[in-house]
Amino acid sequence: MRAANDLFSKATVPAGSDKVELVIDPLIDAATGAQSAATRLMQERIKDLVAKSYPRFAVLPFSSEALSRAPVVLIGTFTAINNAGAPDGVRDAYRICLALADLRSKIIVSKGVARAKPDGVKADPTPAFADAPIWSNDPAIAVYIKTCQGTKPGDPIDPLYVERIATSAFVSDAILEYDDKRYREALAFYRTARQMSGGDQLRVHSGIYLSSWKLNRRTDATEAFGSLVKYGLVANKLSVRLLFKPGTTQFLDDQNITGPYPMWLSQIATQAMQNDSCVDVVGHTSNTGPAQINERLSVLRAQFIKDLLQSASPSLADRLKAVGVGSRESIVGTGRDDASDAIDRRVDFNVHRC
């Protein structure tokens, strides 16, 4: 807990004995934007540390009511890195970044940074993120990461972060409801967040789709997935979690996971047709195993998806290209081959002019 101790012991807070109200905007994995078992555990340990060692701070729920009182907000990222600094090396350590942002003064009042060994770290994403079908660079996540990693004490808080923090509280509630399998409640929170400032974000579109699917509202889910695809394609790149049997081009034998895949691919084909663009279907693998085999497997998986898209929309045939990059574009890069790095075994749809 070195980063947390540094954070609170060096915090610039008003003199006196009055309590400093503190909320925690849920910590995330900076590579994926996801909350994980590790980030949740870190939050709980921080709360315990504050209660035991820093009684000046009073931890409040991350809610609209608490935010209206302009508290100090703790934000943090947990990022897999190569400990030796090799850009292409296996990510064999974690970098922890914590920051305290004072909503009253709009200033970063403390930072804490440390590294941790990966032993025993459970980096599996929580259900709302593990179930998410699409990954994309999301401005809402980017501003959170920038506010944590790209600042130093005394810097102003990014105005976009401040503007959207109330929305983040609703998104946080939605994620917790989804993770607890209360899908109706989750959907209500996601839909409320969608109407708020900054609510047009990946987590919200994804949550509306996932909650609708879990509630067996297939028409609503299909429409929501179409919106999710459209959101991702704005950046001309869509990363989709399509899970294959290890070492093969066949999807997993689990209908709970692969059941919606035909609908996903149909929606992607429909959106690609509407964009009147060309699409590179790019296969990826994790970085375990020989590079040559990974390259070949990624090409075969991309070709398999390309063929499925062509079946869904034959007129796309001349606008699709299958490409494989092996593990050269890993996002997580730990090589665990489990839920924590599932996004490394994704399929990208890169859109460009024909």
The 8 nearest C-alpha neighbors of each residue, nearest first, counted from 0:
[[1, 3, 2, 4, 45, 44, 113, 48],
 [0, 2, 4, 3, 5, 113, 111, 112],
 [1, 3, 111, 112, 113, 5, 0, 4],
 [4, 2, 6, 0, 5, 1, 111, 7],
 [3, 5, 1, 6, 7, 2, 8, 0],
 [6, 4, 2, 111, 8, 3, 7, 9],
 [5, 7, 111, 3, 110, 4, 109, 9],
 [8, 6, 10, 9, 4, 5, 3, 53],
 [7, 9, 5, 10, 6, 4, 53, 3],
 [10, 8, 7, 6, 5, 109, 11, 110],
 [11, 9, 109, 7, 108, 8, 12, 6],
 [12, 10, 108, 9, 109, 13, 152, 7],
 [11, 13, 10, 14, 108, 19, 101, 15],
 [14, 12, 15, 11, 19, 17, 16, 10],
 [15, 13, 12, 16, 17, 11, 19, 18],
 [16, 14, 17, 13, 18, 12, 55, 19],
 [15, 17, 18, 14, 55, 13, 19, 54],
 [18, 16, 15, 19, 55, 14, 13, 56],
 [17, 19, 55, 56, 20, 57, 16, 54],
 [20, 18, 56, 57, 55, 21, 17, 70],
 [19, 21, 57, 70, 56, 58, 18, 71],
 [20, 22, 58, 71, 70, 57, 72, 59],
 [23, 21, 72, 59, 61, 58, 60, 73],
 [24, 22, 73, 72, 25, 61, 74, 21],
 [23, 25, 74, 73, 26, 61, 22, 72],
 [26, 24, 23, 27, 74, 34, 171, 42],
 [25, 27, 75, 38, 76, 74, 24, 34],
 [28, 26, 34, 76, 33, 32, 29, 38],
 [27, 29, 77, 32, 33, 30, 76, 78],
 [28, 30, 32, 78, 76, 31, 27, 77],
 [31, 29, 28, 331, 32, 330, 78, 79],
 [30, 32, 33, 29, 28, 330, 331, 134],
 [33, 31, 28, 29, 27, 140, 30, 34],
 [34, 32, 31, 27, 28, 128, 124, 35],
 [33, 35, 27, 124, 125, 38, 28, 26],
 [36, 34, 124, 125, 38, 37, 123, 122],
 [35, 37, 39, 38, 121, 122, 123, 40],
 [36, 38, 40, 35, 122, 121, 39, 41],
 [39, 37, 41, 35, 40, 26, 36, 34],
 [40, 38, 42, 36, 41, 37, 35, 43],
 [41, 39, 37, 43, 42, 38, 36, 44],
 [40, 42, 38, 44, 39, 43, 45, 37],
 [43, 41, 45, 39, 40, 44, 38, 46],
 [44, 42, 46, 40, 45, 41, 47, 39],
 [43, 45, 47, 41, 46, 42, 48, 40],
 [44, 46, 48, 42, 43, 47, 41, 49],
 [47, 45, 43, 49, 44, 48, 50, 42],
 [48, 46, 44, 50, 45, 49, 51, 43],
 [47, 49, 45, 51, 46, 50, 52, 44],
 [50, 48, 53, 46, 52, 51, 47, 45],
 [51, 49, 47, 48, 54, 52, 53, 46],
 [50, 52, 48, 49, 47, 53, 54, 46],
 [51, 53, 49, 48, 50, 54, 47, 4],
 [52, 54, 49, 55, 56, 50, 51, 48],
 [55, 53, 56, 50, 52, 49, 51, 57],
 [54, 56, 18, 53, 19, 57, 16, 17],
 [57, 55, 19, 54, 18, 20, 53, 21],
 [58, 56, 20, 21, 19, 18, 59, 55],
 [57, 59, 21, 22, 20, 56, 60, 46],
 [60, 58, 22, 21, 57, 61, 65, 20],
 [61, 59, 62, 22, 65, 58, 23, 21],
 [62, 60, 22, 168, 23, 24, 59, 65],
 [63, 61, 65, 64, 168, 60, 66, 169],
 [62, 64, 66, 65, 165, 67, 168, 61],
 [63, 65, 67, 62, 66, 68, 61, 60],
 [64, 66, 62, 67, 63, 68, 61, 59],
 [67, 65, 63, 68, 69, 64, 62, 70],
 [66, 68, 64, 65, 69, 63, 70, 62],
 [67, 69, 66, 65, 70, 64, 103, 20],
 [70, 68, 102, 103, 66, 67, 71, 101],
 [71, 69, 20, 21, 68, 102, 72, 66],
 [70, 72, 101, 21, 100, 102, 20, 99],
 [73, 71, 22, 100, 99, 23, 21, 70],
 [72, 74, 99, 23, 98, 24, 22, 100],
 [75, 73, 98, 24, 97, 26, 23, 72],
 [74, 76, 97, 26, 96, 147, 98, 27],
 [75, 77, 27, 96, 29, 28, 26, 95],
 [76, 78, 28, 95, 94, 29, 27, 93],
 [79, 77, 94, 93, 29, 28, 30, 80],
 [78, 80, 93, 90, 92, 94, 331, 77],
 [81, 79, 90, 92, 93, 82, 91, 78],
 [80, 82, 90, 84, 91, 83, 88, 89],
 [81, 83, 84, 92, 80, 91, 90, 85],
 [84, 82, 81, 85, 88, 80, 91, 86],
 [83, 85, 81, 82, 86, 80, 88, 87],
 [84, 86, 88, 87, 83, 81, 82, 89],
 [87, 85, 88, 84, 81, 89, 80, 83],
 [88, 86, 85, 89, 327, 81, 90, 84],
 [89, 87, 85, 86, 81, 90, 84, 83],
 [88, 90, 91, 81, 333, 332, 87, 334],
 [91, 89, 81, 80, 333, 79, 332, 92],
 [90, 92, 81, 89, 82, 80, 117, 333],
 [93, 91, 116, 80, 117, 82, 79, 115],
 [94, 92, 79, 115, 78, 114, 80, 116],
 [93, 95, 114, 78, 77, 113, 79, 115],
 [94, 96, 77, 113, 112, 114, 76, 93],
 [95, 97, 112, 76, 75, 111, 148, 94],
 [98, 96, 75, 111, 110, 74, 112, 147],
 [99, 97, 110, 74, 147, 109, 73, 75],
 [98, 100, 73, 109, 72, 108, 107, 71],
 [99, 101, 107, 72, 71, 106, 108, 102],
 [102, 100, 71, 103, 105, 106, 104, 107],
 [103, 101, 105, 69, 104, 70, 71, 100],
 [102, 104, 69, 101, 105, 70, 71, 106],
 [103, 105, 106, 101, 102, 155, 107, 100],
 [106, 104, 102, 156, 101, 103, 155, 100],
 [107, 105, 155, 104, 156, 101, 154, 153],
 [106, 108, 100, 152, 153, 154, 99, 109],
 [109, 107, 152, 11, 99, 10, 106, 100],
 [110, 108, 10, 152, 99, 6, 98, 107],
 [111, 109, 98, 6, 97, 152, 99, 151],
 [110, 112, 2, 6, 97, 5, 96, 3],
 [113, 111, 96, 2, 95, 97, 110, 114],
 [112, 114, 95, 2, 94, 1, 96, 115],
 [115, 113, 94, 93, 95, 92, 116, 112],
 [114, 116, 93, 92, 117, 94, 113, 95],
 [115, 117, 92, 118, 93, 114, 91, 120],
 [118, 116, 120, 92, 119, 91, 115, 93],
 [119, 117, 120, 116, 115, 121, 92, 91],
 [118, 120, 117, 121, 116, 122, 37, 115],
 [121, 119, 117, 118, 122, 37, 116, 36],
 [122, 120, 37, 123, 36, 119, 35, 339],
 [121, 123, 37, 339, 35, 36, 120, 124],
 [124, 122, 339, 35, 338, 121, 36, 125],
 [125, 123, 35, 129, 128, 34, 339, 33],
 [124, 126, 35, 128, 127, 129, 34, 36],
 [127, 125, 129, 128, 178, 130, 124, 177],
 [128, 126, 130, 129, 125, 178, 174, 177],
 [127, 129, 131, 126, 130, 125, 124, 33],
 [128, 130, 126, 124, 131, 127, 125, 338],
 [131, 129, 128, 127, 126, 132, 209, 125],
 [130, 132, 128, 129, 133, 205, 127, 209],
 [133, 131, 240, 239, 130, 134, 205, 241],
 [134, 132, 239, 238, 131, 240, 135, 237],
 [133, 135, 238, 239, 237, 132, 136, 131],
 [136, 134, 137, 231, 237, 238, 133, 201],
 [135, 137, 138, 134, 141, 140, 234, 231],
 [136, 138, 140, 139, 135, 201, 141, 200],
 [139, 137, 141, 140, 142, 136, 200, 143],
 [140, 138, 137, 141, 142, 200, 143, 197],
 [141, 139, 143, 137, 138, 142, 32, 144],
 [140, 142, 138, 144, 143, 139, 145, 137],
 [141, 143, 145, 144, 140, 139, 146, 138],
 [144, 142, 140, 146, 141, 145, 147, 139],
 [145, 143, 141, 147, 146, 142, 148, 140],
 [144, 146, 149, 142, 148, 147, 143, 141],
 [147, 145, 143, 144, 149, 142, 150, 148],
 [148, 146, 144, 145, 98, 149, 75, 150],
 [147, 149, 145, 144, 150, 146, 96, 76],
 [148, 150, 145, 146, 147, 151, 144, 142],
 [151, 149, 148, 146, 154, 147, 152, 145],
 [150, 152, 154, 153, 110, 107, 149, 109],
 [153, 151, 107, 109, 108, 154, 110, 150],
 [152, 154, 107, 106, 108, 151, 155, 109],
 [153, 155, 107, 152, 106, 151, 150, 156],
 [156, 154, 106, 105, 107, 157, 153, 158],
 [157, 155, 106, 105, 158, 107, 154, 146],
 [156, 158, 160, 159, 155, 146, 161, 142],
 [159, 157, 161, 160, 162, 156, 155, 105],
 [160, 158, 162, 161, 157, 163, 142, 164],
 [159, 161, 163, 158, 157, 162, 164, 142],
 [162, 160, 158, 164, 159, 163, 157, 156],
 [161, 163, 159, 160, 164, 158, 196, 165],
 [164, 162, 166, 160, 161, 197, 165, 196],
 [163, 165, 167, 166, 161, 162, 160, 168],
 [166, 164, 168, 167, 163, 63, 169, 66],
 [167, 165, 169, 164, 163, 168, 192, 195],
 [166, 168, 164, 170, 165, 169, 171, 163],
 [167, 169, 171, 165, 166, 62, 170, 61],
 [170, 168, 172, 166, 171, 167, 192, 188],
 [171, 169, 167, 173, 172, 168, 189, 174],
 [170, 172, 168, 174, 169, 173, 167, 175],
 [173, 171, 169, 175, 170, 174, 176, 168],
 [174, 172, 185, 170, 188, 176, 171, 175],
 [173, 175, 177, 171, 176, 172, 127, 178],
 [176, 174, 178, 172, 177, 173, 179, 171],
 [177, 175, 185, 179, 181, 173, 174, 178],
 [178, 176, 180, 174, 185, 179, 182, 175],
 [177, 179, 175, 126, 180, 176, 127, 174],
 [178, 180, 176, 177, 181, 175, 182, 174],
 [181, 179, 177, 178, 182, 176, 185, 175],
 [182, 180, 176, 177, 179, 184, 183, 185],
 [181, 183, 185, 210, 177, 184, 180, 186],
 [184, 182, 186, 185, 181, 187, 210, 214],
 [183, 185, 187, 182, 186, 181, 176, 188],
 [186, 184, 173, 182, 176, 188, 177, 183],
 [185, 187, 189, 183, 184, 188, 210, 207],
 [186, 188, 184, 190, 185, 189, 191, 183],
 [189, 187, 173, 191, 185, 186, 190, 169],
 [190, 188, 192, 186, 191, 187, 203, 173],
 [191, 189, 193, 187, 192, 188, 186, 194],
 [190, 192, 188, 193, 189, 194, 187, 195],
 [191, 193, 189, 195, 198, 194, 190, 166],
 [192, 194, 198, 190, 191, 195, 199, 189],
 [195, 193, 192, 191, 198, 190, 196, 199],
 [196, 194, 198, 192, 193, 166, 197, 191],
 [197, 195, 198, 163, 166, 194, 162, 199],
 [196, 198, 199, 163, 195, 166, 200, 139],
 [199, 197, 193, 195, 192, 196, 200, 194],
 [198, 200, 197, 193, 203, 201, 204, 194],
 [201, 199, 198, 203, 202, 204, 139, 137],
 [200, 202, 204, 203, 205, 137, 199, 227],
 [203, 201, 205, 204, 200, 206, 170, 128],
 [202, 204, 206, 205, 201, 200, 189, 207],
 [205, 203, 201, 207, 227, 206, 202, 208],
 [204, 206, 202, 208, 203, 207, 201, 209],
 [205, 207, 203, 209, 208, 204, 210, 202],
 [208, 206, 204, 210, 205, 209, 186, 211],
 [207, 209, 223, 220, 205, 211, 206, 210],
 [210, 208, 206, 212, 211, 207, 205, 213],
 [211, 209, 213, 182, 207, 212, 186, 208],
 [212, 210, 220, 214, 216, 208, 209, 213],
 [211, 213, 215, 209, 220, 214, 210, 216],
 [212, 214, 210, 215, 211, 209, 182, 216],
 [213, 215, 211, 212, 216, 210, 182, 183],
 [216, 214, 212, 213, 217, 211, 220, 210],
 [217, 215, 211, 214, 219, 212, 218, 220],
 [216, 218, 220, 219, 215, 212, 221, 211],
 [219, 217, 221, 220, 216, 222, 223, 211],
 [218, 220, 222, 217, 216, 221, 223, 211],
 [221, 219, 217, 208, 223, 211, 212, 218],
 [222, 220, 224, 218, 223, 219, 217, 225],
 [221, 223, 225, 219, 220, 224, 218, 226],
 [224, 222, 208, 220, 226, 225, 221, 219],
 [225, 223, 227, 221, 226, 222, 208, 220],
 [224, 226, 222, 228, 223, 227, 266, 229],
 [227, 225, 229, 223, 224, 228, 230, 222],
 [226, 228, 224, 230, 225, 229, 204, 223],
 [229, 227, 225, 231, 230, 226, 232, 224],
 [228, 230, 226, 232, 227, 231, 225, 233],
 [231, 229, 227, 228, 233, 232, 226, 201],
 [232, 230, 228, 237, 233, 229, 135, 234],
 [231, 233, 235, 229, 234, 236, 230, 237],
 [232, 234, 235, 231, 230, 229, 236, 228],
 [233, 235, 232, 236, 231, 237, 230, 136],
 [236, 234, 232, 350, 233, 349, 237, 351],
 [237, 235, 349, 234, 232, 348, 350, 231],
 [236, 238, 348, 231, 347, 232, 135, 239],
 [239, 237, 347, 134, 133, 346, 135, 348],
 [240, 238, 133, 346, 345, 132, 241, 347],
 [241, 239, 345, 132, 242, 133, 342, 346],
 [240, 242, 239, 345, 243, 346, 250, 260],
 [241, 243, 250, 240, 251, 244, 344, 345],
 [244, 242, 250, 251, 249, 245, 248, 241],
 [243, 245, 251, 247, 250, 249, 246, 242],
 [246, 244, 247, 243, 248, 251, 249, 242],
 [245, 247, 244, 296, 248, 243, 293, 249],
 [248, 246, 249, 244, 245, 243, 296, 300],
 [247, 249, 300, 243, 299, 250, 303, 244],
 [250, 248, 243, 247, 244, 251, 300, 303],
 [249, 251, 243, 244, 242, 252, 248, 257],
 [250, 252, 244, 243, 253, 242, 249, 257],
 [253, 251, 250, 254, 257, 244, 256, 249],
 [252, 254, 255, 256, 251, 257, 258, 250],
 [253, 255, 258, 257, 256, 252, 251, 259],
 [254, 256, 253, 258, 257, 259, 252, 251],
 [257, 255, 254, 253, 258, 259, 251, 242],
 [256, 258, 254, 260, 259, 255, 253, 251],
 [257, 259, 254, 260, 255, 256, 261, 253],
 [258, 260, 262, 257, 261, 263, 256, 254],
 [259, 261, 263, 257, 262, 258, 264, 241],
 [262, 260, 264, 263, 259, 265, 258, 257],
 [261, 263, 265, 259, 260, 264, 266, 221],
 [264, 262, 260, 266, 261, 265, 267, 259],
 [263, 265, 267, 261, 266, 262, 268, 260],
 [264, 266, 262, 268, 263, 267, 311, 261],
 [267, 265, 269, 263, 268, 264, 225, 262],
 [266, 268, 264, 270, 269, 265, 271, 263],
 [269, 267, 271, 265, 266, 270, 264, 308],
 [270, 268, 266, 272, 267, 271, 265, 273],
 [269, 271, 273, 267, 272, 268, 266, 274],
 [272, 270, 268, 274, 273, 269, 267, 276],
 [271, 273, 269, 275, 270, 274, 268, 315],
 [272, 274, 270, 275, 271, 269, 276, 268],
 [275, 273, 271, 276, 272, 270, 277, 269],
 [274, 276, 272, 273, 271, 277, 352, 353],
 [277, 275, 274, 352, 351, 353, 271, 350],
 [276, 278, 318, 353, 351, 350, 352, 319],
 [277, 279, 350, 319, 349, 348, 318, 280],
 [278, 280, 320, 349, 348, 319, 281, 321],
 [279, 281, 321, 348, 301, 347, 320, 322],
 [282, 280, 322, 347, 323, 346, 301, 279],
 [281, 283, 297, 301, 323, 346, 298, 300],
 [284, 282, 325, 344, 297, 345, 324, 326],
 [285, 283, 344, 326, 325, 343, 297, 293],
 [284, 286, 326, 343, 344, 287, 334, 329],
 [285, 287, 326, 334, 284, 288, 332, 290],
 [288, 286, 334, 285, 289, 336, 335, 290],
 [287, 289, 290, 286, 293, 292, 285, 291],
 [290, 288, 292, 291, 293, 287, 286, 294],
 [289, 291, 293, 292, 294, 288, 325, 326],
 [292, 290, 294, 293, 289, 295, 325, 296],
 [291, 293, 295, 294, 289, 290, 296, 288],
 [294, 292, 325, 290, 296, 291, 295, 297],
 [295, 293, 325, 291, 297, 292, 296, 324],
 [294, 296, 292, 298, 293, 297, 299, 291],
 [295, 297, 293, 299, 298, 294, 292, 300],
 [296, 298, 282, 323, 283, 300, 294, 325],
 [299, 297, 323, 301, 295, 296, 322, 300],
 [298, 300, 302, 296, 301, 297, 303, 295],
 [301, 299, 303, 248, 297, 302, 298, 282],
 [300, 302, 282, 298, 321, 304, 303, 299],
 [303, 301, 305, 299, 321, 300, 304, 306],
 [302, 304, 300, 306, 301, 305, 299, 307],
 [305, 303, 307, 301, 306, 302, 308, 300],
 [304, 306, 302, 308, 307, 303, 301, 309],
 [305, 307, 309, 303, 304, 308, 302, 310],
 [306, 308, 304, 310, 309, 305, 311, 303],
 [309, 307, 311, 305, 310, 306, 268, 312],
 [308, 310, 313, 312, 306, 311, 307, 316],
 [309, 311, 307, 308, 312, 313, 306, 305],
 [312, 310, 308, 309, 265, 307, 313, 268],
 [311, 313, 309, 310, 314, 315, 308, 268],
 [314, 312, 309, 315, 316, 310, 311, 308],
 [313, 315, 316, 312, 317, 309, 272, 318],
 [316, 314, 313, 318, 317, 312, 309, 319],
 [317, 315, 318, 309, 314, 313, 319, 312],
 [318, 316, 315, 319, 314, 320, 277, 313],
 [319, 317, 277, 315, 316, 278, 320, 353],
 [320, 318, 278, 316, 317, 279, 277, 315],
 [319, 321, 279, 280, 278, 322, 318, 305],
 [322, 320, 280, 302, 301, 279, 281, 305],
 [323, 321, 281, 298, 280, 301, 282, 320],
 [324, 322, 298, 297, 282, 281, 325, 294],
 [325, 323, 294, 283, 327, 326, 297, 282],
 [326, 324, 294, 293, 283, 284, 297, 327],
 [325, 327, 284, 286, 285, 329, 328, 283],
 [328, 326, 325, 329, 324, 286, 283, 87],
 [329, 327, 326, 330, 324, 283, 325, 343],
 [330, 328, 343, 332, 326, 331, 327, 285],
 [329, 331, 332, 343, 30, 328, 342, 31],
 [332, 330, 340, 329, 333, 30, 343, 79],
 [331, 333, 329, 334, 90, 330, 89, 286],
 [334, 332, 90, 335, 331, 89, 91, 340],
 [335, 333, 286, 287, 336, 332, 285, 340],
 [334, 336, 337, 333, 340, 339, 287, 285],
 [337, 335, 334, 340, 285, 341, 338, 339],
 [336, 338, 339, 335, 340, 341, 123, 334],
 [337, 339, 341, 123, 340, 124, 336, 129],
 [338, 340, 123, 122, 337, 341, 124, 335],
 [341, 339, 342, 338, 343, 331, 337, 336],
 [342, 340, 338, 343, 344, 339, 337, 336],
 [341, 343, 345, 344, 340, 240, 330, 331],
 [344, 342, 329, 285, 341, 345, 340, 284],
 [345, 343, 284, 283, 342, 341, 285, 346],
 [346, 344, 240, 342, 343, 283, 239, 241],
 [345, 347, 282, 239, 281, 238, 283, 241],
 [348, 346, 238, 281, 237, 280, 349, 239],
 [347, 349, 280, 237, 236, 279, 278, 281],
 [350, 348, 236, 279, 278, 235, 347, 237],
 [349, 351, 278, 235, 277, 236, 348, 276],
 [352, 350, 277, 276, 353, 278, 349, 235],
 [351, 353, 276, 277, 350, 275, 278, 274],
 [352, 277, 276, 351, 318, 278, 275, 350]]
